[in-house]
Amino acid sequence: MSSRPEGKVLETVGVFEALKQHGKYETGQLFLHSVFGYRGIVLFPWHARIYDRDVIPPMSDSKPEPPGSHGSKEVKGKTHTYYQVLIDTRDCPHISQRSQTEAVTFLANHDDSRALYAIPGLDYVSHEDILPYNSTEQVPIQHELFERFLMFNPDKIPPFSARDTLKAWQEKNHPWLELSDVHRETTENIRVTVIPFYMGMRDAQNSHVYWWRYCIRLENMGSEVVQLRERHWRIFSLSGTLETVRGRGVVGREPVLSKEQPAFQYSSHVSLQAPSGHMWGTFRIERTDGSHFDVRIPPFSLESNKDDKAPPAGYTS
């Protein structure tokens, strides 16, 4: 209430619905994001594999670690539902705890171009981050793709159906949109979640360059206020190279994680001169008393398994 801009009043946007404990949300489901607070609408689900390094396997599954394993452990994936969603453009300026509000980028169609294109206001949302609601408005979400992808259908619950353009766009762009692996690890109440995406390959100076983007969310699960100060990455390529990257903050920011704003999310890109590799690292976190600790970034693989696919298609067809 205290941070509301002068002269602004609260308006009713809808009525909350019960959370889905079982099953998935349907195309056209309106929601509030439980962490970032924006209004959105579900386009379609993804079934991802979550590799959670905080989950201890049952004793029957665990094996004694060989000498010199340095605490490494096999992490079994668990299927989890994520959703491709549209973000209401009215809310984008107010999402301060994200470096940007688009989560999908892809390479330019031109072989001689290094450009990256973004589809604004498109996001990936985990099932537990959905706070579903309903609205009587026929166009409850403002986004340039809303009426291209969805149509009002009062006989359906939720009352929005996918247009053929959405189905065609999903099918054409499936390789570039697909969310398959999610990696998660918690250190001293700071949880780091990483989602990698393969973007494609480019020819450069008689060699192939493979591109990925990765989305990272940091969440403060405790009550102590902390600030991200540094990043330290290790990037291993199948070609045998190991690169170390250090720097201040992330994407030019040093976010504070508090009880009021416990999460920060950003996306970045990496390229290798090999079709696969691995990344891992740490974030240096500072407490209010000036002391520091390192938070682990869970290791994740960079795989290029879609080179035979056509370049991404536009969304105007």
Residue pairs with C-beta under 8 A, 6 or more apart in sequence:
4 10
13 39
13 133
13 135
13 140
14 30
14 133
14 134
14 135
14 136
14 140
15 133
15 134
15 135
16 131
16 132
16 133
17 132
17 133
17 134
18 132
19 130
19 131
19 132
20 127
20 130
20 132
24 45
24 81
24 83
24 127
25 31
25 42
25 45
25 83
25 127
25 130
25 132
26 42
26 158
27 42
27 43
27 44
27 150
27 160
27 161
27 162
27 166
28 41
28 42
28 150
28 153
28 156
28 158
28 159
28 160
28 161
28 162
29 41
29 42
29 130
29 132
29 158
30 39
30 40
30 41
30 132
30 133
30 134
30 135
30 140
30 141
30 158
31 39
31 40
31 41
31 42
31 85
31 125
31 130
31 131
31 132
31 133
32 38
32 39
32 40
32 131
32 133
33 40
33 125
33 129
33 130
33 131
34 128
34 129
34 130
34 131
35 129
35 219
35 262
35 263
36 95
36 97
36 98
36 263
36 265
37 91
37 94
37 95
38 87
38 88
38 91
38 92
38 94
38 95
38 101
39 87
39 88
39 90
39 91
39 140
39 141
40 85
40 86
40 87
40 88
40 123
40 125
40 141
41 85
41 86
41 140
41 141
41 146
41 150
41 160
42 83
42 84
42 85
42 130
43 83
43 84
43 85
43 86
43 149
43 150
43 162
43 166
43 170
44 83
44 84
44 162
44 166
44 170
45 81
45 82
45 83
45 84
46 81
46 82
46 83
46 84
46 124
46 178
46 179
46 180
47 79
47 80
47 81
47 82
48 79
48 80
48 81
48 82
48 179
48 180
48 181
48 182
48 195
49 77
49 78
49 79
49 80
49 180
49 181
49 182
50 77
50 78
50 79
50 80
50 182
50 183
50 184
51 75
51 76
51 77
51 181
51 182
51 183
51 184
51 298
51 300
52 75
52 78
52 184
52 185
53 73
53 75
53 183
53 184
53 185
53 298
54 184
54 185
54 186
54 191
55 75
55 78
56 62
57 74
57 76
61 76
65 71
65 72
65 73
77 181
80 126
80 127
80 182
81 126
81 127
82 124
82 125
82 126
82 127
82 179
82 182
83 124
83 125
83 126
83 127
83 130
84 122
84 123
84 124
84 170
84 177
85 122
85 123
85 124
85 125
86 121
86 122
86 123
86 141
86 143
86 145
86 146
86 149
87 101
87 121
87 122
87 123
87 143
88 121
88 141
88 142
88 143
89 120
89 121
89 142
89 143
89 144
90 142
92 101
92 121
95 101
96 261
97 255
97 261
97 263
97 264
97 265
98 264
98 265
98 266
99 250
99 251
99 253
99 264
99 265
99 266
99 267
100 118
100 266
100 267
101 120
101 121
101 123
102 118
102 119
102 120
102 121
102 122
102 123
103 122
103 123
103 124
103 215
103 267
104 118
104 119
104 122
104 176
104 177
105 116
105 117
105 118
105 119
105 199
105 213
105 267
105 269
106 116
106 117
106 119
106 176
106 199
106 200
106 311
106 312
107 115
107 116
107 117
107 199
107 200
107 202
107 211
107 311
107 312
108 114
108 115
108 116
108 117
109 311
109 312
111 202
111 203
114 202
116 269
117 312
119 315
121 143
121 144
121 145
122 145
124 179
124 195
124 215
134 158
138 152
139 146
139 147
139 152
145 315
148 163
148 165
148 166
148 315
148 316
149 162
149 163
149 165
149 166
149 169
150 160
150 161
150 162
150 163
150 166
151 160
151 161
151 163
152 159
152 160
153 159
153 160
153 161
165 315
165 317
168 317
169 313
169 315
169 317
170 177
172 310
172 312
172 313
172 317
173 312
173 313
175 198
175 306
175 309
176 197
176 198
176 199
176 200
176 306
176 309
176 312
178 197
179 195
179 197
181 195
181 196
181 300
181 301
182 193
182 194
182 195
183 193
183 194
183 195
183 196
183 298
183 299
183 300
184 191
184 192
184 193
184 194
184 298
185 191
185 192
185 296
185 297
185 298
186 192
186 221
187 293
187 294
187 295
187 296
188 222
188 285
188 293
188 295
189 220
189 221
189 222
189 224
190 218
190 219
190 220
190 221
190 222
190 226
190 257
190 283
190 285
190 295
191 218
191 219
191 221
192 216
192 217
192 218
192 283
192 295
192 296
192 297
192 298
193 216
193 217
193 219
194 214
194 215
194 216
194 297
194 298
194 300
195 214
195 215
196 212
196 213
196 214
196 279
196 300
196 301
196 302
197 212
197 213
197 214
197 215
198 210
198 211
198 212
198 302
198 303
198 304
198 305
198 306
199 211
199 212
199 213
199 269
200 210
200 211
200 306
200 307
200 311
201 208
201 209
201 210
201 211
201 275
201 304
201 307
202 208
202 209
202 211
203 209
207 273
208 273
208 275
209 271
209 272
209 273
210 271
210 272
210 273
210 274
210 275
210 276
210 302
210 304
211 269
211 270
211 271
212 269
212 270
212 271
212 272
212 302
213 267
213 268
213 269
213 270
214 267
214 268
214 269
214 270
214 279
214 300
215 265
215 266
215 267
216 250
216 265
216 266
216 267
216 268
216 297
217 263
217 264
217 265
218 228
218 255
218 257
218 263
218 264
218 265
218 283
218 295
219 257
219 262
219 263
220 226
220 257
220 258
220 259
220 262
220 263
221 262
223 259
224 287
224 288
225 256
225 257
225 258
225 259
225 287
225 288
226 256
226 257
226 285
226 286
226 287
226 288
227 254
227 255
227 256
227 257
227 285
227 286
228 249
228 250
228 254
228 255
228 257
228 264
228 283
228 284
228 285
228 286
229 248
229 249
229 254
229 284
229 285
229 286
229 292
230 246
230 247
230 248
230 249
230 283
230 284
231 245
231 246
231 247
231 249
231 250
231 281
231 282
231 283
231 284
232 244
232 245
232 246
232 281
232 282
232 283
232 284
232 294
233 243
233 244
233 245
233 246
233 279
233 280
233 281
233 297
234 242
234 243
234 244
234 245
234 279
234 280
234 281
235 242
235 243
235 244
235 245
235 270
235 272
235 277
235 278
235 279
236 242
236 243
236 277
236 278
236 279
237 243
237 272
237 273
237 274
237 277
238 272
238 274
238 275
238 276
238 277
239 272
239 273
239 274
241 273
245 281
248 254
249 255
250 266
250 268
250 283
251 266
251 268
253 264
253 266
255 264
257 263
257 264
270 279
270 302
272 302
275 303
275 304
275 307
276 301
276 302
276 303
276 304
277 301
277 302
278 299
278 300
278 301
278 302
279 297
279 299
279 300
279 302
280 296
280 297
280 298
280 299
280 300
281 297
282 294
282 295
282 296
282 297
283 294
283 295
283 297
284 292
284 293
284 294
284 295
285 292
285 293
285 294
285 295
286 292
287 293
